[in-house]
Each structure stands twice: as C-alpha cells, then as structure tokens.
Amino acid sequence: MIATGIKTTVSFGIAEVGMDSRRTGVLSDADLRLYQAKNKGRNCVVGLQRKSGAD
C-alpha cells in the first residue's frame, strides 16, 4: 500500500537490448509487452520468450 486506503497495481513489459538493437524497436517491443501484461491482469510482467537453442 502506498498510503492508507490507497492500493496500487503494476505491470511491466520487458524487452531485450542487444548490440544491434535500435532504440525504437526496443521501445516498441517493451510497449507491446506492457499491453500484453495489462491484458493478462494486474501485477503482471511479460518479457521476451526465447526460442530454445537461441543464445
């Protein structure tokens, strides 16, 4: 609780940044994942799902 009687929720969208990442692409990915988290419900975190075998 932040203050008496006030409840908060939080959702996060996580994007991976690599050496060849463009800022707009990373922000776009994070934004997309944020909305996915919000659609799943309160207090969610959605991040990049790595494909098996990826380094």
Backbone as numpy.savetxt, mean C-alpha at the origin, in Angstrom:
# Nx Ny Nz CAx CAy CAz Cx Cy Cz
-6.33 4.55 20.07 -7.17 5.73 20.07 -6.29 6.98 20.07
-6.69 7.94 19.28 -5.97 9.22 19.23 -6.35 10.06 20.44
-7.61 10.18 20.69 -8.12 10.93 21.83 -9.37 10.22 22.33
-9.79 10.54 23.49 -10.96 9.91 24.06 -12.15 10.01 23.11
-12.71 8.85 22.76 -13.90 8.82 21.92 -13.62 8.93 20.42
-12.38 9.12 20.02 -12.06 9.24 18.59 -11.26 8.01 18.17
-11.80 7.24 17.23 -11.11 6.06 16.73 -10.58 6.36 15.32
-9.46 5.78 15.00 -8.89 5.96 13.67 -8.64 4.61 13.02
-8.60 4.60 11.71 -8.21 3.42 10.96 -7.12 3.85 9.98
-6.39 2.86 9.48 -5.31 3.20 8.55 -5.18 2.08 7.52
-4.92 2.45 6.29 -4.64 1.51 5.21 -3.40 1.98 4.49
-2.60 1.03 4.00 -1.36 1.37 3.30 -1.29 0.66 1.97
-0.70 1.32 1.01 -0.35 0.71 -0.27 1.16 0.75 -0.40
1.77 -0.40 -0.59 3.23 -0.51 -0.62 3.69 -0.81 -2.04
4.69 -0.08 -2.50 5.28 -0.32 -3.82 6.79 -0.47 -3.67
7.36 -1.30 -4.51 8.79 -1.54 -4.48 9.51 -0.55 -5.39
10.64 -0.04 -4.91 11.46 0.88 -5.69 12.75 0.16 -6.07
13.06 0.16 -7.35 14.29 -0.45 -7.83 15.13 0.60 -8.53
16.32 0.20 -8.93 17.23 1.13 -9.60 16.65 1.69 -10.90
15.83 0.90 -11.57 15.25 1.34 -12.84 13.82 1.86 -12.70
13.36 2.07 -11.46 11.99 2.55 -11.21 11.85 4.03 -11.56
10.70 4.35 -12.10 10.37 5.75 -12.34 9.46 6.21 -11.21
9.64 7.45 -10.79 8.87 7.97 -9.66 7.37 7.86 -9.92
6.92 8.24 -11.11 5.47 8.20 -11.39 4.94 6.77 -11.36
5.75 5.81 -11.82 5.32 4.41 -11.78 5.20 3.89 -10.37
6.16 4.25 -9.54 6.14 3.80 -8.14 4.95 4.41 -7.42
4.71 5.69 -7.61 3.57 6.35 -6.96 2.26 5.77 -7.46
2.19 5.49 -8.74 0.99 4.88 -9.32 0.73 3.51 -8.71
1.79 2.70 -8.58 1.66 1.37 -7.97 1.20 1.48 -6.52
1.80 2.38 -5.77 1.43 2.56 -4.36 -0.01 3.04 -4.24
-0.42 3.94 -5.11 -1.79 4.46 -5.11 -2.79 3.34 -5.41
-2.49 2.53 -6.42 -3.36 1.41 -6.77 -3.51 0.46 -5.58
-2.41 0.15 -4.93 -2.45 -0.76 -3.79 -3.16 -0.14 -2.58
-3.05 1.16 -2.42 -3.78 1.84 -1.35 -5.28 1.66 -1.55
-5.76 1.86 -2.77 -7.20 1.69 -3.02 -7.62 0.24 -2.89
-6.73 -0.70 -3.24 -7.03 -2.11 -3.01 -7.17 -2.38 -1.52
-6.29 -1.81 -0.71 -6.35 -1.99 0.73 -7.64 -1.40 1.29
-8.01 -0.21 0.83 -9.24 0.41 1.32 -10.46 -0.42 0.95
-10.44 -1.03 -0.23 -11.57 -1.86 -0.66 -11.68 -3.16 0.14
-10.56 -3.62 0.71 -10.57 -4.83 1.51 -11.15 -4.59 2.90
-11.13 -3.36 3.35 -11.65 -3.04 4.68 -10.69 -2.15 5.43
-10.97 -1.98 6.69 -10.13 -1.11 7.52 -8.85 -1.80 7.96
-7.85 -0.96 8.20 -6.58 -1.43 8.77 -5.93 -2.53 7.93
-5.78 -2.27 6.65 -5.17 -3.23 5.73 -3.90 -2.67 5.11
-3.02 -3.60 4.76 -1.81 -3.26 4.03 -1.77 -4.14 2.79
-1.60 -3.53 1.62 -1.48 -4.28 0.38 -0.16 -3.90 -0.25
0.62 -4.91 -0.61 1.92 -4.66 -1.22 2.10 -5.50 -2.45
3.27 -5.40 -3.00 3.63 -6.13 -4.20 3.65 -7.62 -3.93
2.99 -8.38 -4.77 3.03 -9.83 -4.68 4.11 -10.32 -5.65
5.22 -10.78 -5.11 6.32 -11.28 -5.95 5.94 -12.63 -6.55
6.29 -12.81 -7.81 6.09 -14.10 -8.46 7.19 -15.04 -7.99
6.89 -16.31 -7.83 7.92 -17.25 -7.37 9.02 -17.32 -8.42
10.25 -17.40 -7.93 11.40 -17.42 -8.80 11.98 -16.06 -9.09
11.27 -14.98 -8.72 11.77 -13.62 -8.93 12.76 -13.26 -7.83
13.79 -12.53 -8.19 14.78 -12.09 -7.19 14.55 -10.66 -6.81
